[in-house]
Amino acid sequence: MTRTHRHRLALAALLAATALLYLVGLSQSGWANAYYSAAAQAAGQSWKAFLFGSFDSSNFITVDKTPASLWLMGLSVRAFGLSSFSLLLPQALCGVGSVALLYAAVRRWSGQTAGLVAGAVLALTPVAVLMFRFNNPDALLVLLLVAGAYGVTRAVQSGQTRWLALAGSAVGFAFLTKMLQAFLVLPAFGLVYLFAGPPKLAKRIGQLAIALAAMVVSAGWWVALVELWPASSRPYVGGSQTNSVLELALGYNGLGRLTGEEIGSVGGGRWGEAGLLRMFNGSYGGQASWLIPAALILLVGGLWATARRGRTDLLRAGFLLWGGWLLTTALVFSFMEGIIHEYYTVALAPAIGALIGGGSVLLWRIRRLPWARVAGGVTVAVTGWWAYVLLGRSPDFLPWLRWAVLFAALVLAIGLVAAQLAPRWTQRAVALGGLVVALAGPTAFALQTAATAHTGSIVTAGPGLAPTCQPPGGTAQGRAAGRCGQMPGGGQRLGGMSQGGGTRPGGGAVPGGGLRQGGGTAQGGGTARGGGGMGGLLNATAPSAELKAALAQDAGRYTWVLATVGANNAAGYQLALQQPVMAIGGFNGSDAAPSLEQFQQWVAEGKVHYFLGGGGFQANGGSRVASQIAAWVSSSFEAKTVGGVTLYDLSAGAR
């Protein structure tokens, strides 16, 4: 069997194993993130909802992201019907595609073995396993950004403009997936081609201008469509205060994430302490940082080894491309003051994989040099030590593994340094052992993640941390805070409303127009896995059989069978009924939609059947329209209790 055939078989085995890891038991997470599941359900019923990314099929309000990932889920729902599997299948396929594309990109500049290692690292990164088995937009984001990196690699290799245009188009569609986060790779993409592209400088600048134009067109067509479409005949842009996609992209989902000034968000410094080591702390470390120290060491080694090569050297360009991706994205995540979740770190995984693959293969090729052998030994030793630290943060999870990894890493590190004294087959065995030891910790976390159901809006990979319950500003945030019933950062009371993951029946408006969480059983609430509580704000509700029967009665007569505050509060009802539910105030209940006057008009026209309060609150300067509507409903309509939940029948007429 030739070497090429062996690599093809290895690639097929890698992709098959990745598919099994991402697809087996996929439906165990149910609706997963019910917010996006409800929007996909709407997209499966209405092409208008599909186009705009509406939360409901009656097109009241959109989700607070651009809709590209919903397009995939919506098509899957139309093809296979509404189910957990049909909703999560597109993300799993994005994962397999990302591994294949990463292999193809790294193979171009470092060879087939490096591509296989890179793909394996991506496939086994715990947060990647989480996101490729979940229905957040991050799965498609990763696929498109890796496609962009592949395009840049081909452009550096060939100098052809079409590959840069492909890269720009991929980043543009990535913007339609998760807005400005897609642009974090642009400095690396642009500067690498500007430096290493084969044509003369003037032509390289012109080619980059064409790539920029391709990016603007691929992202801008949808933005222009929404901005130019009459607001009266399209859904309100969720997450914005002025019904504007541009405001959403530049504010709540853009610069606000960096500064913390996200009007209408939960905000308020509840996302942990920013700083250079954030990616390694108790909240983020176990997600994707297992191989970051190794990637940084190999990046330095790769740049040192290629320092004297020509400007257009493809190997050095590969290190610059993926190193720039890793450093830029990691630094932004580390210092941003606004909303950030642990699962964002999936954007680091492709770059980590590429650097591990390319760097380790390069050191193997030049192992005759003493510094290369020392660098390889140090890389394995540091990786083993860091795995020992990360595994120690979950002391009840395979307690023997941390010691085994540490011991094996130290032995193999010594073996790598002394490799030239051993036969060639022994050298290969030591190198392979180093790779196995490096992947042992993340693989254990990855398998645990794949075997665990995840629900809610904030999810994390791997087993839970020891419940240290440190005060706000400490390093043990995120999952540990969730175990103690806190939000990341320690907050427990928001906007004057009690938070928590437990069940709180009722869900009606309280005196004074305030909003009370509840309206059913919170899905995923109260556990670190499901997002640390916050009731109907971050987790969907599951209506009782009695409540579901009451809401379903004559549902077809109404534009919205139910109105409630906050999209997650509404999501559980919409998925249970498969009828449109109005999410007043959008995701947080703090969007300026609808106005009190508009809601009163819809009620008068008989478009809304029931109202149920709860699920949102005003935060960080958001609109108070939800409180106004709740107060008007509670003072104007008779309440009744169904299945432990307080409902207002808006079709019965005001008192």
C-alpha positions as CSV (number, residue, x, y, z in Angstrom):
1,M,0.0,0.0,0.0
2,T,1.4,3.4,-1.0
3,R,1.8,6.3,1.4
4,T,-0.9,8.2,-0.4
5,H,-3.4,5.3,0.0
6,R,-2.5,5.1,3.7
7,H,-3.2,8.8,4.2
8,R,-6.5,8.5,2.3
9,L,-7.6,5.6,4.6
10,A,-6.5,7.6,7.6
11,L,-8.5,10.6,6.5
12,A,-11.6,8.4,5.9
13,A,-11.1,6.9,9.3
14,L,-10.8,10.4,10.9
15,L,-14.0,11.7,9.2
16,A,-15.9,8.5,10.1
17,A,-14.9,8.7,13.7
18,T,-15.7,12.4,13.8
19,A,-19.2,11.7,12.4
20,L,-19.8,9.0,15.0
21,L,-18.7,11.3,17.8
22,Y,-21.0,14.1,16.6
23,L,-24.0,12.1,15.5
24,V,-24.4,9.2,18.0
25,G,-27.0,10.1,20.6
26,L,-27.5,13.5,19.0
27,S,-31.2,13.8,20.1
28,Q,-30.5,13.4,23.8
29,S,-30.3,17.2,24.2
30,G,-33.9,17.6,23.1
31,W,-34.6,21.1,21.9
32,A,-31.0,22.1,23.0
33,N,-31.1,25.9,22.7
34,A,-34.9,26.3,22.5
35,Y,-34.6,29.9,21.4
36,Y,-33.0,28.9,18.1
37,S,-35.1,25.7,17.9
38,A,-38.3,27.8,18.0
39,A,-37.0,30.1,15.3
40,A,-36.1,27.0,13.1
41,Q,-39.7,25.7,13.7
42,A,-41.0,29.0,12.5
43,A,-38.7,28.9,9.4
44,G,-40.1,25.5,8.7
45,Q,-43.6,27.0,8.5
46,S,-43.1,30.4,6.9
47,W,-40.6,31.4,4.1
48,K,-40.8,35.0,5.4
49,A,-39.8,33.8,8.8
50,F,-37.0,31.8,7.1
51,L,-35.7,34.9,5.2
52,F,-35.7,37.3,8.2
53,G,-34.8,34.8,10.9
54,S,-38.1,35.4,12.7
55,F,-38.7,33.8,16.1
56,D,-42.3,33.0,15.3
57,S,-44.1,32.1,12.0
58,S,-46.4,35.2,12.4
59,N,-43.2,37.3,12.1
60,F,-43.5,39.5,15.1
61,I,-39.7,39.7,15.9
62,T,-36.5,38.1,14.7
63,V,-33.8,36.4,16.8
64,D,-31.0,38.6,18.0
65,K,-28.5,37.2,15.4
66,T,-28.3,37.2,11.6
67,P,-30.1,34.1,10.3
68,A,-27.6,32.0,8.3
69,S,-27.5,29.1,10.8
70,L,-31.3,29.2,11.0
71,W,-31.5,28.7,7.3
72,L,-29.7,25.4,7.6
73,M,-32.0,24.3,10.5
74,G,-35.1,25.6,8.7
75,L,-34.2,23.6,5.6
76,S,-33.6,20.5,7.7
77,V,-37.0,20.9,9.4
78,R,-38.7,21.2,6.0
79,A,-36.9,18.1,4.8
80,F,-37.2,15.9,7.8
81,G,-39.9,17.4,10.0
82,L,-39.5,19.1,13.4
83,S,-37.5,17.0,15.8
84,S,-34.4,17.2,17.9
85,F,-32.4,15.3,15.4
86,S,-33.4,17.4,12.4
87,L,-32.5,20.6,14.4
88,L,-29.1,19.3,15.5
89,L,-28.1,17.5,12.3
90,P,-26.8,20.6,10.4
91,Q,-24.4,21.5,13.2
92,A,-23.0,17.9,13.3
93,L,-22.4,18.0,9.5
94,C,-20.8,21.4,9.9
95,G,-18.4,19.8,12.4
96,V,-17.4,17.0,10.0
97,G,-17.1,19.5,7.2
98,S,-14.8,21.7,9.4
99,V,-12.5,18.8,10.1
100,A,-12.3,17.9,6.4
101,L,-11.6,21.6,5.4
102,L,-9.0,22.0,8.1
103,Y,-7.2,18.9,6.9
104,A,-7.3,20.2,3.3
105,A,-6.0,23.7,4.4
106,V,-3.1,22.4,6.6
107,R,-2.1,19.7,4.0
108,R,-1.5,22.5,1.5
109,W,1.3,24.1,3.6
110,S,2.5,21.3,5.9
111,G,1.6,18.0,4.4
112,Q,-0.9,15.2,4.9
113,T,0.3,14.1,8.3
114,A,0.0,17.6,9.6
115,G,-3.5,17.8,8.2
116,L,-4.6,14.6,9.9
117,V,-3.2,15.8,13.3
118,A,-4.9,19.2,12.8
119,G,-8.2,17.6,12.0
120,A,-8.0,15.2,15.0
121,V,-7.2,18.1,17.4
122,L,-10.2,20.1,16.2
123,A,-12.5,17.0,16.3
124,L,-11.5,16.2,19.9
125,T,-11.5,19.8,21.4
126,P,-14.2,19.6,24.1
127,V,-16.0,22.8,23.2
128,A,-16.0,21.8,19.5
129,V,-17.8,18.5,20.4
130,L,-20.3,20.6,22.4
131,M,-21.0,23.1,19.6
132,F,-21.1,20.6,16.8
133,R,-23.8,18.7,18.8
134,F,-25.7,21.9,19.7
135,N,-27.8,24.4,17.7
136,N,-26.0,27.7,18.4
137,P,-24.7,29.6,15.4
138,D,-21.0,28.8,16.3
139,A,-20.9,25.5,14.3
140,L,-21.6,27.2,11.0
141,L,-19.3,30.1,12.0
142,V,-16.4,27.7,12.4
143,L,-17.1,26.0,9.1
144,L,-17.2,29.3,7.2
145,L,-14.1,30.7,8.8
146,V,-12.1,27.5,8.1
147,A,-13.3,27.8,4.5
148,G,-12.0,31.3,4.4
149,A,-8.6,30.2,5.7
150,Y,-8.5,27.5,3.0
151,G,-9.2,30.2,0.4
152,V,-6.3,32.4,1.7
153,T,-4.0,29.4,1.7
154,R,-4.8,28.6,-1.9
155,A,-4.3,32.2,-2.8
156,V,-0.9,32.4,-1.2
157,Q,0.0,29.2,-3.0
158,S,-1.2,30.2,-6.4
159,G,-1.6,34.0,-6.4
160,Q,-5.1,33.6,-8.0
161,T,-7.7,36.3,-7.2
162,R,-10.6,33.8,-7.2
163,W,-9.3,32.1,-4.0
164,L,-9.2,35.5,-2.2
165,A,-12.7,36.2,-3.4
166,L,-13.8,32.9,-2.0
167,A,-12.2,33.7,1.3
168,G,-14.0,37.1,1.4
169,S,-17.3,35.5,0.6
170,A,-16.9,32.9,3.3
171,V,-16.2,35.6,5.9
172,G,-19.2,37.6,4.6
173,F,-21.5,34.6,5.1
174,A,-19.9,34.1,8.5
175,F,-21.1,37.6,9.3
176,L,-24.6,36.5,8.4
177,T,-24.1,33.7,11.0
178,K,-22.7,35.6,14.0
179,M,-22.1,39.2,12.9
180,L,-18.8,41.0,13.9
181,Q,-17.2,37.9,15.5
182,A,-16.6,36.7,12.0
183,F,-14.3,39.6,11.4
184,L,-11.7,38.7,14.1
185,V,-9.8,36.6,11.5
186,L,-9.5,39.5,9.0
187,P,-6.2,40.9,10.3
188,A,-4.5,37.5,9.9
189,F,-6.1,36.8,6.5
190,G,-5.3,40.2,5.0
191,L,-1.8,40.7,6.4
192,V,-0.6,37.2,5.5
193,Y,-1.6,37.6,1.8
194,L,-0.3,41.2,1.7
195,F,3.1,39.9,3.0
196,A,3.3,36.4,1.3
197,G,1.2,36.6,-1.8
198,P,3.1,35.8,-5.0
199,P,2.1,38.8,-7.2
200,K,3.7,42.3,-6.9
201,L,2.5,44.5,-4.1
202,A,0.2,46.7,-6.2
203,K,-1.6,43.6,-7.5
204,R,-1.8,42.1,-4.0
205,I,-3.5,45.3,-2.8
206,G,-6.0,45.2,-5.7
207,Q,-6.7,41.5,-5.0
208,L,-7.4,42.2,-1.4
209,A,-9.8,45.0,-2.4
210,I,-11.7,42.5,-4.6
211,A,-11.8,40.1,-1.6
212,L,-13.2,42.9,0.6
213,A,-15.8,43.7,-2.0
214,A,-16.8,40.0,-2.1
215,M,-17.1,40.0,1.7
216,V,-19.3,43.2,1.6
217,V,-21.6,41.8,-1.0
218,S,-22.0,38.4,0.6
219,A,-22.8,40.0,4.0
220,G,-24.4,43.2,2.9
221,W,-27.2,41.9,0.6
222,W,-29.2,40.7,3.6
223,V,-28.5,43.7,5.7
224,A,-29.6,46.0,2.9
225,L,-32.7,43.9,2.4
226,V,-33.8,44.3,6.0
227,E,-32.9,48.0,6.2
228,L,-34.7,48.8,3.0
229,W,-37.8,46.6,3.6
230,P,-40.7,48.6,5.0
231,A,-40.6,48.1,8.7
232,S,-44.4,47.8,8.9
233,S,-44.3,44.6,6.8
234,R,-41.3,42.8,8.3
235,P,-40.6,41.5,11.8
236,Y,-38.9,43.8,14.3
237,V,-35.1,43.3,14.5
238,G,-34.6,41.5,17.8
239,G,-31.8,42.7,20.0
240,S,-32.0,46.3,18.8
241,Q,-33.7,49.2,20.4
242,T,-34.4,51.0,17.1
243,N,-35.5,48.1,14.8
244,S,-32.2,48.3,12.9
245,V,-29.8,45.5,11.8
246,L,-27.0,48.0,11.7
247,E,-27.6,49.0,15.3
248,L,-27.7,45.3,16.3
249,A,-24.4,44.6,14.4
250,L,-22.5,47.5,15.7
251,G,-24.0,47.7,19.2
252,Y,-25.5,44.8,21.1
253,N,-23.7,42.2,18.9
254,G,-20.7,44.3,18.0
255,L,-18.7,47.0,19.8
256,G,-20.9,46.6,22.8
257,R,-19.4,43.2,23.4
258,L,-16.0,44.8,23.7
259,T,-16.9,47.7,25.9
260,G,-19.8,46.2,27.9
261,E,-22.2,48.9,26.7
262,E,-24.8,46.6,25.3
263,I,-28.0,48.4,25.6
264,G,-30.8,46.1,26.5
265,S,-28.6,43.2,27.5
266,V,-28.2,41.5,30.9
267,G,-24.7,43.1,31.0
268,G,-23.5,44.6,34.2
269,G,-20.1,42.9,34.6
270,R,-21.6,39.5,35.1
271,W,-19.3,37.6,32.7
272,G,-16.2,37.2,34.8
273,E,-13.0,39.1,35.1
274,A,-11.3,40.2,31.8
275,G,-7.5,39.7,31.5
276,L,-4.7,38.1,29.7
277,L,-5.2,34.7,31.3
278,R,-9.0,34.5,30.9
279,M,-8.8,31.6,28.4
280,F,-7.0,29.6,31.0
281,N,-9.1,30.3,34.1
282,G,-11.5,28.0,35.9
283,S,-14.4,28.9,33.6
284,Y,-12.7,28.7,30.2
285,G,-9.7,26.5,30.6
286,G,-11.4,23.1,30.1
287,Q,-13.1,24.2,26.9
288,A,-10.3,24.8,24.5
289,S,-7.1,25.7,26.2
290,W,-5.6,22.1,26.6
291,L,-3.2,22.6,23.7
292,I,-2.9,26.4,23.6
293,P,0.5,26.4,25.4
294,A,1.7,23.7,22.9
295,A,0.3,25.7,20.0
296,L,2.2,28.9,21.1
297,I,5.5,27.0,21.6
298,L,5.1,25.4,18.2
299,L,4.2,28.7,16.6
300,V,7.4,30.3,17.9
301,G,9.4,27.2,16.8
302,G,7.8,27.3,13.3
303,L,8.5,30.9,12.8
304,W,12.1,30.5,14.0
305,A,12.7,27.6,11.7
306,T,11.3,29.4,8.6
307,A,12.7,32.9,9.4
308,R,15.3,32.9,6.6
309,R,13.0,31.6,3.9
310,G,11.7,33.7,1.0
311,R,8.8,36.1,1.3
312,T,6.4,33.8,-0.4
313,D,7.3,30.6,1.6
314,L,4.0,28.7,2.1
315,L,5.1,27.0,5.3
316,R,5.9,30.2,7.1
317,A,2.7,31.8,5.7
318,G,0.8,28.9,7.3
319,F,2.2,29.6,10.7
320,L,1.5,33.3,10.3
321,L,-2.1,32.7,9.2
322,W,-3.1,30.4,11.9
323,G,-1.0,32.0,14.6
324,G,-2.6,35.4,13.7
325,W,-6.0,33.8,13.9
326,L,-5.3,32.3,17.4
327,L,-3.6,35.3,18.9
328,T,-6.2,37.9,17.6
329,T,-9.2,35.9,18.6
330,A,-7.8,34.9,22.0
331,L,-6.8,38.4,22.9
332,V,-10.2,39.8,22.0
333,F,-12.0,37.2,24.0
334,S,-9.6,37.7,27.0
335,F,-10.1,41.5,27.2
336,M,-13.7,42.1,26.1
337,E,-15.9,43.6,28.8
338,G,-19.3,42.6,27.5
339,I,-21.2,39.4,27.2
340,I,-19.0,36.4,26.6
341,H,-19.7,32.7,27.1
342,E,-17.4,29.8,27.4
343,Y,-18.6,28.2,24.2
344,Y,-17.2,31.2,22.2
345,T,-13.8,29.5,22.5
346,V,-14.7,27.0,19.8
347,A,-13.5,29.7,17.4
348,L,-9.9,29.0,18.7
349,A,-10.0,25.3,18.0
350,P,-9.2,25.3,14.2
351,A,-6.2,27.5,14.8
352,I,-4.9,25.4,17.7
353,G,-5.3,22.3,15.5
354,A,-3.5,23.8,12.6
355,L,-0.5,25.0,14.7
356,I,-0.3,21.6,16.5
357,G,-0.4,19.7,13.2
358,G,2.0,22.0,11.3
359,G,4.4,22.6,14.2
360,S,4.7,19.0,15.4
361,V,5.4,17.7,11.9
362,L,8.0,20.4,11.3
363,L,9.9,19.6,14.5
364,W,9.9,16.0,13.5
365,R,11.4,16.8,10.1
366,I,14.2,18.8,11.6
367,R,14.7,16.6,14.7
368,R,18.4,16.3,13.9
369,L,18.7,19.9,15.3
370,P,19.2,19.9,19.1
371,W,16.9,22.9,19.6
372,A,14.1,21.2,17.7
373,R,14.3,18.1,20.0
374,V,14.4,20.3,23.0
375,A,11.4,22.3,21.8
376,G,9.5,19.0,21.1
377,G,10.3,17.7,24.6
378,V,9.3,21.0,26.3
379,T,6.0,21.0,24.3
380,V,5.0,17.6,25.5
381,A,6.1,18.3,29.1
382,V,4.2,21.6,29.3
383,T,1.1,20.0,27.6
384,G,1.1,17.2,30.2
385,W,1.5,19.6,33.1
386,W,-1.4,21.8,31.8
387,A,-3.6,18.7,31.4
388,Y,-2.8,17.7,34.9
389,V,-3.9,21.2,36.1
390,L,-7.2,21.1,34.1
391,L,-8.1,17.6,35.1
392,G,-7.5,18.6,38.7
393,R,-10.2,21.2,38.5
394,S,-12.7,18.3,38.1
395,P,-11.3,16.0,40.8
396,D,-14.2,13.5,40.6
397,F,-13.7,12.9,36.9
398,L,-11.2,10.0,36.2
399,P,-8.9,11.0,39.0
400,W,-6.2,8.6,37.8
401,L,-5.9,10.2,34.4
402,R,-4.2,13.4,35.5
403,W,-1.3,11.5,37.1
404,A,-1.0,9.1,34.2
405,V,-0.8,12.0,31.7
406,L,1.7,13.9,33.7
407,F,4.0,10.9,34.2
408,A,3.8,9.8,30.6
409,A,4.4,13.3,29.3
410,L,7.6,13.7,31.4
411,V,8.9,10.3,30.3
412,L,8.1,11.0,26.6
413,A,9.6,14.5,26.8
414,I,12.9,13.0,27.9
415,G,12.6,10.5,25.1
416,L,12.1,13.2,22.5
417,V,15.1,15.2,23.7
418,A,17.3,12.0,23.4
419,A,15.6,10.8,20.2
420,Q,18.7,10.8,18.1
421,L,20.3,8.1,20.3
422,A,17.5,5.6,19.6
423,P,16.6,3.6,16.5
424,R,14.2,5.2,14.0
425,W,11.2,3.0,14.9
426,T,11.7,4.0,18.6
427,Q,11.7,7.7,17.6
428,R,8.4,7.2,15.8
429,A,6.9,5.4,18.8
430,V,7.9,8.3,21.1
431,A,6.5,10.9,18.8
432,L,3.2,9.0,18.4
433,G,3.1,8.6,22.2
434,G,3.6,12.3,22.7
435,L,0.6,13.0,20.5
436,V,-1.6,10.4,22.3
437,V,-0.6,11.9,25.7
438,A,-1.4,15.4,24.5
439,L,-4.8,14.4,23.3
440,A,-5.7,12.2,26.3
441,G,-7.2,14.9,28.5
442,P,-9.3,16.7,25.8
443,T,-10.4,13.3,24.5
444,A,-11.7,12.3,27.9
445,F,-13.6,15.6,28.2
446,A,-14.8,15.3,24.6
447,L,-16.3,11.9,25.2
448,Q,-17.9,13.0,28.4
449,T,-19.4,16.0,26.6
450,A,-20.8,13.8,23.8
451,A,-22.4,11.5,26.3
452,T,-24.1,14.4,28.2
453,A,-27.4,16.2,27.3
454,H,-27.1,19.9,27.1
455,T,-30.0,22.4,27.2
456,G,-30.4,26.1,27.7
457,S,-28.8,29.2,26.3
458,I,-25.4,28.9,28.2
459,V,-23.7,25.5,28.0
460,T,-20.2,24.3,28.7
461,A,-18.2,21.2,27.7
462,G,-16.8,18.6,30.0
463,P,-17.6,17.6,33.6
464,G,-18.5,20.2,36.2
465,L,-15.9,22.0,38.3
466,A,-15.4,21.7,42.0
467,P,-18.1,24.1,43.5
468,T,-15.7,26.7,45.0
469,C,-18.4,29.5,45.1
470,Q,-15.8,32.3,44.9
471,P,-17.1,35.8,45.1
472,P,-17.5,38.0,42.0
473,G,-14.3,38.8,40.3
474,G,-12.6,35.6,41.3
475,T,-11.1,33.1,38.8
476,A,-13.6,30.3,39.4
477,Q,-16.4,31.6,37.3
478,G,-18.9,30.0,34.9
479,R,-19.7,26.4,35.7
480,A,-18.6,26.6,39.3
481,A,-20.7,29.7,39.7
482,G,-23.6,27.9,38.1
483,R,-23.4,25.1,40.7
484,C,-23.7,27.7,43.4
485,G,-26.9,29.2,41.9
486,Q,-25.1,32.3,40.5
487,M,-24.6,33.8,37.2
488,P,-21.1,34.1,35.9
489,G,-19.7,36.9,37.9
490,G,-21.8,36.1,40.9
491,G,-25.0,38.0,40.4
492,Q,-28.2,36.4,41.7
493,R,-30.7,39.3,41.5
494,L,-31.2,41.1,38.3
495,G,-33.4,44.1,37.6
496,G,-35.3,43.8,40.8
497,M,-36.5,40.3,39.9
498,S,-35.6,37.0,41.6
499,Q,-33.5,34.7,39.5
500,G,-32.9,31.0,39.7
501,G,-33.2,27.7,38.0
502,G,-36.0,26.2,40.0
503,T,-39.6,25.9,39.1
504,R,-41.8,28.9,39.9
505,P,-45.4,28.5,38.9
506,G,-47.5,31.5,38.2
507,G,-45.6,33.7,35.8
508,G,-48.1,36.5,36.0
509,A,-47.6,40.2,36.3
510,V,-46.9,41.4,39.8
511,P,-48.1,44.6,41.4
512,G,-46.6,47.7,39.9
513,G,-46.0,46.1,36.5
514,G,-42.9,44.2,37.4
515,L,-42.3,40.8,35.8
516,R,-41.9,37.5,37.6
517,Q,-39.9,34.6,36.2
518,G,-41.6,31.4,35.6
519,G,-44.6,30.0,33.7
520,G,-43.7,26.4,33.8
521,T,-40.7,24.2,34.5
522,A,-37.4,25.7,33.5
523,Q,-35.5,23.4,31.1
524,G,-31.9,23.1,32.0
525,G,-32.2,25.6,34.8
526,G,-30.4,25.3,38.1
527,T,-27.5,23.2,36.7
528,A,-24.1,24.2,35.4
529,R,-24.8,22.1,32.3
530,G,-27.9,24.0,31.4
531,G,-26.6,27.4,32.1
532,G,-26.8,28.2,35.8
533,G,-30.4,29.0,36.1
534,M,-32.2,32.3,35.5
535,G,-35.5,30.6,34.8
536,G,-37.3,31.7,31.7
537,L,-34.7,34.3,30.7
538,L,-32.0,31.8,29.6
539,N,-34.0,28.5,29.6
540,A,-37.2,27.5,27.9
541,T,-40.3,26.4,29.8
542,A,-42.2,23.1,29.4
543,P,-46.0,23.6,29.8
544,S,-48.0,21.0,31.7
545,A,-50.5,18.8,29.8
546,E,-53.4,20.8,31.2
547,L,-51.9,24.1,30.2
548,K,-51.0,22.8,26.7
549,A,-54.5,21.7,26.1
550,A,-55.9,25.0,27.2
551,L,-53.6,27.0,24.9
552,A,-54.2,24.6,21.9
553,Q,-57.9,25.1,22.0
554,D,-59.0,27.2,19.0
555,A,-55.3,28.1,18.4
556,G,-55.8,28.4,14.6
557,R,-58.1,31.3,15.1
558,Y,-55.4,33.6,16.4
559,T,-52.3,35.2,14.9
560,W,-50.5,34.5,18.2
561,V,-51.9,31.8,20.5
562,L,-50.0,33.3,23.4
563,A,-47.9,36.4,24.3
564,T,-45.3,36.3,27.0
565,V,-42.3,38.3,28.0
566,G,-38.9,37.1,26.8
567,A,-38.1,34.7,23.9
568,N,-36.9,31.8,26.0
569,N,-40.1,31.9,28.0
570,A,-42.0,31.8,24.7
571,A,-39.8,29.2,23.1
572,G,-41.0,26.3,25.2
573,Y,-44.7,27.0,24.5
574,Q,-44.1,27.6,20.8
575,L,-42.3,24.3,20.4
576,A,-44.9,22.4,22.5
577,L,-47.8,23.9,20.5
578,Q,-46.1,24.4,17.1
579,Q,-48.1,27.6,17.0
580,P,-46.7,31.2,16.9
581,V,-46.1,32.7,20.3
582,M,-45.3,36.4,20.7
583,A,-42.0,37.0,22.5
584,I,-42.6,40.5,23.9
585,G,-39.4,42.4,24.2
586,G,-37.3,39.8,22.4
587,F,-34.6,37.7,24.0
588,N,-34.2,39.7,27.2
589,G,-37.7,41.2,27.3
590,S,-36.0,44.6,26.9
591,D,-36.4,45.3,23.2
592,A,-38.8,48.1,22.3
593,A,-41.4,45.9,20.6
594,P,-44.2,46.0,20.5
595,S,-45.3,49.3,21.8
596,L,-48.2,49.3,24.3
597,E,-50.4,50.9,21.7
598,Q,-49.6,48.3,19.1
599,F,-50.2,45.5,21.5
600,Q,-53.6,47.0,22.6
601,Q,-54.6,47.3,18.9
602,W,-53.7,43.6,18.2
603,V,-55.7,42.6,21.2
604,A,-58.6,44.6,20.0
605,E,-58.4,43.0,16.6
606,G,-58.5,39.5,18.3
607,K,-55.0,38.5,17.1
608,V,-53.7,37.5,20.6
609,H,-55.5,34.8,22.7
610,Y,-53.6,34.6,26.0
611,F,-51.0,36.5,27.9
612,L,-48.5,35.0,30.4
613,G,-46.0,37.2,32.2
614,G,-42.4,36.5,33.2
615,G,-39.2,35.6,31.5
616,G,-37.5,39.0,31.0
617,F,-36.4,42.2,32.7
618,Q,-35.1,45.6,31.8
619,A,-31.3,45.8,32.0
620,N,-28.6,48.1,30.9
621,G,-30.8,50.8,29.5
622,G,-33.3,48.6,27.6
623,S,-36.9,49.4,26.9
624,R,-39.6,49.2,29.6
625,V,-42.4,48.4,27.2
626,A,-42.7,44.8,28.5
627,S,-43.5,46.1,32.0
628,Q,-46.0,48.5,30.6
629,I,-47.8,45.7,28.7
630,A,-47.8,43.4,31.7
631,A,-49.2,46.2,33.9
632,W,-51.9,47.0,31.4
633,V,-52.9,43.3,31.1
634,S,-53.0,42.6,34.8
635,S,-55.2,45.7,35.4
636,S,-57.5,45.1,32.5
637,F,-58.2,41.4,32.2
638,E,-59.3,38.7,34.6
639,A,-56.7,36.1,35.6
640,K,-57.2,32.4,35.8
641,T,-54.9,29.6,36.9
642,V,-54.3,26.7,34.5
643,G,-51.9,24.0,35.5
644,G,-50.4,26.2,38.2
645,V,-49.8,29.0,35.7
646,T,-51.6,32.4,35.7
647,L,-53.1,33.2,32.3
648,Y,-55.0,36.2,31.0
649,D,-57.6,35.5,28.3
650,L,-57.3,38.5,26.0
651,S,-60.2,37.4,23.9
652,A,-62.7,37.6,26.7
653,G,-62.7,41.4,26.7
654,A,-61.3,43.9,29.2
655,R,-62.8,44.4,32.6
